Amino acid sequence: MFLKILNKDLKRSKTMNVILFLFIILATVFVASGLNNLTSVLNGMDYFMDLAVGEKGDYFLGVNVGKGDSALREVLDNVDAIKSYDMDKYFGYSDEVRDNDGKKIDWNGAIMIQSPESSYIKLFDSDNNEITSVEKGHIYITQKFFDKFGVKTGDKITLKLENKNREYIIDGPLKDAVFGAQLTGGYRFFMNEDDANEYFESKDAEFYTEAFVYIESDDIEKINTAINDIEGLFGGYARSLLVLTRIVELIVAFIIVILSVCLMIVSFVILKFSIGFSIQDDFREIGVMKAIGIRNLKIRTLYLTKYTALAAAGAVIGLIISYPFGKMLLKSVSEGMVLGNSYGNIINIAGAVLVFAVIILLAFLSTGKVKKMTPVDAVRSGETGERFNKKKGIRISRSHAGNTTFLSWNDILSSPRRYLNIIISFGICTLFLLVLANFTTTLDSPVFADQISHSSDVYLDQEDVTVLDIQRIIDRFPDELKDSGIADKKELPVSFFAQFEHGKEMYEMYLDLVEEKLADEGMTAKVYNDMAFTYAIRSNGEEFVYTLYQVVGDRYGDYLITEGSAPQNKNEIAITPTVRETLGLDIGDTIEIDFDGVYEKCIVTGVFPCMNNTGALIRIHDDAPTTLAHYLGCMCTQISFTDDPSQKEIENRKEKIKDIFNTENVRNRTEETVNNMGTLDAMKAAELLFVAITVIVVILVTIMMERSFIAKETKQIAILKATGFRDGDVIKWQVKRFGILAVISVVIAMALSIPVTRLAGDAIFSVMGAAKINWLFSITGMAKYPLILIAVTLLITWITALYTKKINARDTACIE
Amino acid sequence: MATVLEVKDLCKTYVTDKRQNNVLKNVSFKVDEGEMVAIMGPSASGKSTLLYSVSGMDKATSGTVLFDGKDITAMKKNELADVRLDEMGFIFQQMYMMKNLTILDNILLPGLQSKKHKRSRKEVVQCGEDLMRKLGIIEAADNDINEVSGGQLQRACICRSLINKPRLLFADEPTGALNRANSNEVMEELTKINREGTTVMMVTHDSKVAAKCTRVLYISDGNIEGEYRSDVTKSDKERERALNNWLMDLGW
């Protein structure tokens, strides 16, 4: 008999059952894929790093080794803290790169040429397979090179070696655990061993061959102090630092995880509602069953059987869908990373089992109402006549709203708990979208400019130096520049000057020439470059190799300082919050910097935020005695106009500078910031994906809820029609009610979005070294998604409410 | 007296599981203004179907229903809704009301929906309160629908049906769910309303209730088998006895 009742129930409440079934599937998809993604992201970098470098992933060194590495090995072999190590040698390519159409690619950073045969690190293709060989004449390139410069698999790419072009076919993107991050400036060019050897055997090899050392150690602090003796050392990086360079990808990944969590919450809220609702809907059947003597337990068993069947079928289908869905969510992140976890399918299955268990639990709790129902419910349509609290609705006699508006508001105010599910579901979705939109708006602005470098109005890159009077530099340093070929160069990167003893003076003179040229063209400006150097420092009795930042060129003034003051003298420094934490320094403390054998005592005068090198750097005064022998990297030629031009004028000048220096690489502050942050595209892509998912969730929630309400309100709709309400009036009532709920949800979400953005954003970006972020809240950005969600809600409610046309006034006669 | 409702050759057929069920078979009758007509008949004879068909709540299969000279079977849904709102009132056996509204608000709802009398909100509220006062339930105005007795609720339904001053009041077993005392009270009210000029057409099983009507139509197997005109000059008991005799002759 139970089976018969069950069968009848499945047919009778077909719509509700189908909707509930869909939500079980949806919940399983979200929970299973969400849990898997959560694990993959939390373990993400460790998993990837372990795959790539195995146990030798505790500390990393970058060393310029020329043709021999014996000196380096000798030092490493004698450091007790190093349990084992391995190294890759690569050719640091610095010449031109041309794309498929022969167009020059304006890359900056470092290109590392190496081959699989001589690599310790494992690099992976887009299908996460290790690249063990590359065909001659072919090449794999780091994923971000594809993103930044638009090259495609199958394209031809041309490099230049000793003035001869070398062409390679791109076999695809590679995933690089060490240099693949958006925040790092390195691109790995992975090619056939014979092809790579051409570079290693070239005359430039001695200058450009570098080694990257992978170290296994239990005591990286000791390594840090022991490596100062290594000649040519340009960097030492702890594993945690390399993990932090992935923060951009991880931010997107965490956003996906948060979305998954939001979707899980929404799913459970909806499931709770629908299970409770459908059981409440069956009061008549339950009353009849009780009237004929069926016990509570048996009635509960009947409903539990139904929900078990639905949950089991839904969980299995949801589990199957969760795999491609999870992969789709993580796609934007996993393009450059091998994301995964060692648990495999178990997590998805655990997610599905969790949903199944929650449904059974919710069903069990909801069927508890069976105890309260009596046979009278069958007679009195579920209403016992008892009421202990007066309804909190409004009075039409005192209202000035139209009937349909009044009915909508009155419903919500009378039974707020009933509508809370919708407000929570819509609110969570909207809040998430708004926070994401605020992130995107801020990232698409110059807000982070001060957090990256000493910001300027215009950033000039790869300028044509033939327009400058370079002869003046030659005249001043004739001996050093005698055989340099400087007069024939079209571009003069900092790395060119770095090879000379007076390179810094030459470079400063070069920046003066740029400044003069701009002044000649009517643009008075200070021209400088915010540059990074590596120097040994001594702090609290320990020595470290550290990155120091210094403005080189025309001194500009104060930097963004969050505490204390900017360095005013050459023995003053500012530190980041990261340095304060890792070196245990504070304002007033002193460190010693080894300026080529002379230890300068420097006092900390201020704290500044900086996202470069994930905050592990110190800013030194403009006059500090640095040399380009310690040069690590830089921004580009930075221009700050001194006549305070308008934004429009800056744009005009930007175009003019492009013409003067014959380069397209002239960026304003926003463009430079976006370019450096490297996360905007991923964020925008994630935002679009989430809009789509949210819209789908809103559609499903709306259909399900509205359909449930119609089922519950059939009697009332029929009575309205019997008393002369038109179909259109009933639809208006239904649509307005959802409209009000959607508006309430988005208003709450909008109000919460500002503090939540600040809270979440500050927390995320402070990990990277940022502080005092002035989050942007654009009206367009804030209004766009709420309006879309409200419009979608209204449209879907209207379409669903069209079903009320099928309810006739005559149905008053056949209402149960 | 003018004819309010004229039904000609009305047929209603339901198709269930490919089986045709002719519930009404060429039913014809007229209702004049000021009449109080009862429709009686055995169970499943088509009484309620007739009421819903002639009131436009249900669509007839064939035939015409002229309400005030206009054929409501040819009307569109919205026109029918307007007729129901402005010209007709309905009382059902079950006291259906909007759950989240108070008794007074339930009564006012169709009043505020109608544009017929061009009344202000205040006037509609006044009218609703007057009706409640008249039917003796004004003290329940702010009560929820499940805070009042069945009799009070049915009287509230009568108030709602009268809020737009309808020309024709339909009632489907208006006392069916009430006890004798409440039933008598409701019938008193309906009779009073009829005396004040509102035409009433009701379906009932109860000869005591039907005896208060001016005319009784007896329907059986989808056909009107007989028509009985009550002698209004006689007492209630005499009219009831006479009606019962007539019904017995028809096999009631």
Interface residues (C-beta under 8 A of the other chain):
Chain A: E383 G385 E386 R387 K390 K391 G393 R395 I396 S397 H400 N403 L407 N410 D411 S414 S415 K715 Q716 A718 I719 L720 K721 A722 T723 G724 F725 R726 D727 G728 D729 N808 A809 R810 T812 A813 I815
Chain B: S48 Y52 M57 D58 K77 N78 A81 D82 V83 R84 L85 D86 M88 F90 F92 Q94 Y96 M97 M98 K99 N100 L101 T102 L104 D105 L108 L109 P110 L112 Q113 S114 R121 V125 G128 D142 D144 N146 E147 R160 S161 N164 D172
